[in-house]
Amino acid sequence: MNRTVVHMDLDTFFVSVERLNNSSLMGKPVLIGGTSDRGVVASCSYEARQYGVHSAMPMKMARQLCPHAIIIRGDHEQYSKLSHTVTDIIQDSVPLYEKTSIDEFYIDMTGMDKFFGCYKAATELRQRITKETGLPISFAMSANKTVSKVGTGEAKPNGQREIPFGTEKDFLAPLSIQKIPGVGEKTYTLLRNMGIEKINTVQEMPMELMEQVLGQNGIVIWRKANGIDNSPVEQYSERKSISTECTFEKDTIDVKNLQSIFVSMTEKLAYQLRAEEKLTSCVTVKIRYSDFNTYTMQAKIPYTSLDHVLRNKVKELFERLFQKRLLIRLIGIRFSHLVQGTYQFDMFDDTTEQLQLYQAMDKLRKRFGIEAVQSAAGMEVKKRDFNPFNGRKSIT
């Protein structure tokens, strides 16, 4: 039986949400992100892209390229809410799907053609999403994730496409090598310097040559260029989480020290999220008292992986949860509802300097260990009570 994989992607998601709330933005160049010159573009409309604007660009440069663009700070909560709404619709409609970011999904429809046709089912799902949310969404259907993702890009904006089984190489051949998922700016430049511009050139090259030039990544790119991708659609579950706990040798009620421990735990988990390119939208704080009674409190938040956002939410939950004023035996934090993603979703309020700071900190941690960089608040932990970098953690 041939596999059938659908890739769905909400078109310029943040911009589309803003246009739901303000129809006057339709057809105009729109930038979402930090509104000052020191801000960063989180998303932009197709009209703005025509001027060379792209996400992650400094807002000052975007203003210069497109001076008449409408700039909007963005609404984290509204974007998260609509992302969850689309997820619920997909979950209600298909047996197996994978949510890879706030606005991107893979759906395994293998075998569904026995009932009413996979392409028809995908079309009806797309129509339902647009009808119930008002958001434009594109999709492509093929035998695997790579070809479907490329197909969605070709179907945009607000379109759909089917790449029949056996035609993958022909579909990919005339496209730019930049269309291959995983080909970044450096790899693209290297391949262009070799005279490689179109995917068909890679298709005609021996795989061994690509391996000589790019190592293991060369094999991956060669396979994708030839429409070969056996990676499965992995069932998405909002139970997926990352957590850590600390059990004290001696029960404590030292609030200042507890807060410092929470800071250290939060920073540790936030770094791990960024290292794995994940975002969380649910924070849970746990307290176990000396009488062994355990209490938890959680809150939904806009998707993020940044320390300062998560620290504030953890502190808020702890202050709301810690009401008994009894000795505490254990504390814990869990970040759940994880999706793939990087810094992009946090660009609305953050400056380029702040984002660069996080990247520099993570680079130091990766090279010298996680203890290489800590916040002042996290360093105030009493070492006899807790080592924040050796605490128990779990991933589910």
Secondary structure, 3 states (H helix, E strand, C coil): CCCCEEEEEECCHHHHHHHHHCHHHCCCCEEEECCCCCEEEEEECHHHHCCCCCCCCEHHHHHHHCCCCEEECCCHHHHHHHHHHHHHHHHHHCCCEEEEECCEEEEECCCHHHCCCHHHHHHHHHHHHHHHHCCCEEEEEECCHHHHHHHHHHHCCCCEEECCCCCHHHHHCCCEHHHCCCCCHHHHHHHHHCCCCEHHHHHHCCHHHHHHHHCHHHHHHHHHHCCCCCCCCCCCCCCCEEEEEEEEEEEECCHHHHHHHHHHHHHHHHHHHHHCCEEEEEEEEEEEECCCCEEEEEEEEEEECCHHHHHHHHHHHHHHHCCCCCCEEEEEEEEECCEECCHHHHCCCCEHHHHHHHHHHHHHHHHHCHHHCCCCCHHHCCCCCCCCCCCEEEEC
